Each structure stands twice: as C-alpha cells, then as structure tokens.
Amino acid sequence: MRRLLIGSFLAAVAMFVWGFLFYVVSPAMDSAIKTVTDDAATQTMLRQHFTESGTYFVPSPNLPEEQMTQLHEAGPLAMVTVRQDGAPPMDPMVLVYGFLHQWVVCLLLAVLLLKAAPGLSGYGARAGFLALAGFTAALFIDYGTTIWWYADRDFALTNLVHNTGAWTAAGLVLAWMPGAGRAAAGR
C-alpha cells in the first residue's frame, strides 16, 4: 500500500507540473479560447438569462418539440455552464482540490497498472499502456464533446492533448513505481 501511495503521489506531482507547463507556460489554450467584445456586458446578460448556477442548453430540450427543432436548426447552439458567485482568479484551494483529484486518479492508475503489469514487458510497455489509456479516455471524453454537445473542436483537441500528456506524465512515473516491475515479472 505504501508504494501505491508514494508512486501515485509522485505521479500526481508529474501531472500537476505538466498542467502548469501546459496551461501557464505554453500558449496552447490561448488559441483555443474565444473572447467576447465586452466582458462586463456579457456578465450582465448571463446574470439576466441564466439566473441560477448550473449548466444550460440553448435551445432548451424542454421546449415544445417543434419550437426546439426550429431553434436548433436555426442556431446558434450553446451549452453554458454558469457560476453566479464570483471567485478569485487563482484560488489556492482550487489548486489544492485539483492536486487531490489528480492524486486519486493516479492512485487508480497505479492499481490499474499493477493489475495489467504481468502482461506488460518492461518499463516502456508499462508507461505506454498508461499513455494509451490516457489517449483513449481523452479521445472518448474530450473529442466526444464535439460530437454529442457541439463543443468547439479546437478547445476539445487542446484538452485532449493536455489530458493525454497528463496521463503520459503519470505513466512515466508509475511505470517506474516500485513493484510494477516485479508484478510484470510475475514475482
């Protein structure tokens, strides 16, 4: 259990560093995010039309079918997530919760790797297994949003690259995790 906790913690650190490099240092998200011409006016409009925090679809699937179909075909279509209460731009607690989330994910990846390790021959195979698992998850989740929710393709692909990179970073650490090699050797 100790090796799982230490290995997953170090993998979460690798994921966290990758996220910092991707979102803060690199310009990757800059090209994927669109801006509005007047942020304050847009916030006022959001408060007026989206009165509660939550996720909204425009047009609403709760409209009468004929009206929803007409509006859906006319466009524009939107899925809008609104948080009515403001928050600090870089709330330290978001970083803490984000790291804890990544640690739990890395702990689950470590368990997955230990179960798969007997069929994986060596460090490269173990790291590659988790990188492929990450790409598969990102392709399903991130790219899937472009199909099912009409999400912006550039934004989805940028997230796909980030998430694949995060799992790869974790995989490079977890493949080295004490015990992964022994499990692969059948010891």
C-alpha positions in Angstrom: 0.0 0.0 0.0 2.9 2.3 0.8 4.3 2.0 -2.7 0.9 2.8 -4.2 0.6 6.0 -2.1 4.2 7.1 -2.8 4.0 6.2 -6.5 0.6 7.8 -7.1 1.7 10.9 -5.2 4.8 11.3 -7.4 2.7 10.7 -10.5 0.2 13.4 -9.3 3.2 15.8 -8.9 4.2 15.0 -12.5 0.6 15.6 -13.7 0.4 18.9 -11.8 3.7 20.1 -13.3 2.5 19.1 -16.8 -0.7 21.1 -16.2 1.3 24.1 -15.1 3.5 23.9 -18.1 0.6 23.4 -20.5 -1.8 26.0 -19.1 0.5 28.6 -17.7 3.8 28.4 -19.7 2.7 27.3 -23.1 0.3 29.3 -25.3 -1.7 26.2 -26.2 -5.0 27.4 -24.6 -4.7 30.9 -26.0 -5.5 29.8 -29.5 -8.4 27.6 -28.3 -10.3 30.1 -26.2 -12.6 32.7 -27.8 -13.3 36.1 -26.2 -16.2 38.4 -26.3 -16.1 42.1 -27.1 -17.5 43.3 -23.8 -16.9 41.1 -20.8 -18.9 43.2 -18.3 -22.0 43.4 -20.6 -21.8 39.7 -21.2 -21.7 39.0 -17.5 -24.8 41.2 -17.1 -26.5 39.2 -19.8 -25.5 35.9 -18.2 -27.0 37.1 -14.8 -30.2 38.1 -16.5 -30.8 35.0 -18.6 -29.1 32.3 -16.5 -30.5 33.0 -13.1 -29.1 30.0 -11.2 -25.7 28.4 -11.2 -25.7 25.3 -13.4 -25.4 24.0 -17.0 -27.8 25.3 -19.6 -28.6 24.2 -23.2 -29.7 26.7 -25.7 -32.2 26.0 -27.1 -33.6 24.1 -24.2 -34.5 20.5 -24.8 -37.6 21.2 -22.6 -39.2 23.4 -25.2 -42.1 22.0 -27.3 -40.6 19.7 -29.9 -41.5 21.9 -32.9 -40.1 25.1 -31.4 -36.9 23.3 -30.2 -36.3 21.8 -33.6 -36.8 25.2 -35.3 -34.4 27.0 -33.0 -31.9 24.1 -33.0 -31.8 24.1 -36.8 -31.5 28.0 -36.9 -28.7 28.1 -34.4 -26.7 29.3 -32.6 -26.4 26.3 -30.2 -24.9 26.6 -26.8 -24.1 24.6 -23.7 -23.3 27.2 -21.0 -22.0 26.5 -17.5 -22.7 29.4 -15.2 -21.5 30.1 -11.7 -23.3 33.0 -10.3 -20.9 33.6 -7.4 -17.6 35.0 -8.3 -14.3 33.5 -7.2 -10.7 34.6 -7.0 -8.9 34.1 -10.4 -6.3 31.7 -8.9 -7.9 30.5 -5.7 -5.3 28.4 -3.8 -8.0 25.9 -2.8 -8.7 25.2 -6.5 -5.0 24.1 -6.8 -5.3 22.0 -3.6 -8.5 20.3 -4.8 -7.1 19.9 -8.2 -4.0 18.2 -6.9 -6.0 15.9 -4.6 -8.2 15.0 -7.6 -5.1 14.1 -9.6 -3.7 12.1 -6.8 -6.9 10.0 -6.6 -6.7 9.5 -10.4 -3.1 8.5 -10.1 -3.9 6.1 -7.3 -6.5 4.4 -9.5 -4.0 4.3 -12.4 -1.4 2.7 -10.2 -3.9 0.0 -9.2 -4.8 -0.5 -12.9 -1.1 -0.7 -13.8 -0.4 -3.3 -11.1 -3.2 -5.4 -12.4 -2.0 -5.2 -16.0 1.7 -5.3 -15.3 2.1 -9.1 -15.6 1.2 -8.8 -19.3 3.5 -5.8 -19.9 7.2 -6.5 -20.6 9.3 -3.7 -19.2 9.2 0.0 -18.3 8.3 1.2 -21.8 5.3 -1.2 -22.1 4.0 -0.1 -18.7 4.4 3.6 -19.5 3.0 3.1 -23.0 0.0 1.3 -21.5 -1.0 4.2 -19.4 -0.3 6.7 -22.2 -2.6 4.7 -24.5 -5.2 4.5 -21.7 -5.0 8.3 -21.3 -5.3 8.9 -25.0 -8.3 6.6 -25.1 -10.0 8.3 -22.2 -9.3 11.8 -23.7 -10.5 10.8 -27.2 -13.7 9.4 -25.7 -14.4 12.3 -23.3 -12.8 15.4 -24.8 -13.3 14.7 -28.5 -16.7 13.2 -27.7 -17.9 16.6 -26.6 -17.6 17.8 -30.2 -20.0 15.1 -31.4 -22.5 15.0 -28.6 -22.5 18.5 -27.2 -21.3 20.5 -30.3 -18.3 21.7 -28.4 -15.6 23.7 -30.2 -13.2 21.3 -31.9 -10.1 23.4 -31.2 -10.9 23.6 -27.5 -11.7 19.9 -27.3 -8.5 18.9 -29.1 -6.4 21.2 -26.9 -7.9 19.5 -23.8 -7.3 16.1 -25.5 -3.6 17.0 -25.8 -3.4 18.2 -22.2 -5.2 15.1 -20.8 -3.2 12.6 -22.9 0.0 14.4 -21.7 -1.1 14.3 -18.1 -1.7 10.6 -18.2 1.6 10.1 -20.0 3.4 12.1 -17.4 1.8 10.0 -14.7 2.5 6.8 -16.6 6.2 7.6 -16.9 6.3 7.9 -13.1 4.0 4.9 -12.3 5.8 2.6 -14.7 8.9 3.2 -12.6 6.9 2.7 -9.4 8.4 0.1 -7.0 6.7 -3.1 -7.5 5.5 -2.5 -11.1 8.5 -4.4 -12.5 8.1 -7.3 -10.0 4.4 -7.6 -10.9 5.4 -7.7 -14.6 8.0 -10.4 -13.9 5.4 -12.4 -12.0 7.2 -12.1 -8.7 
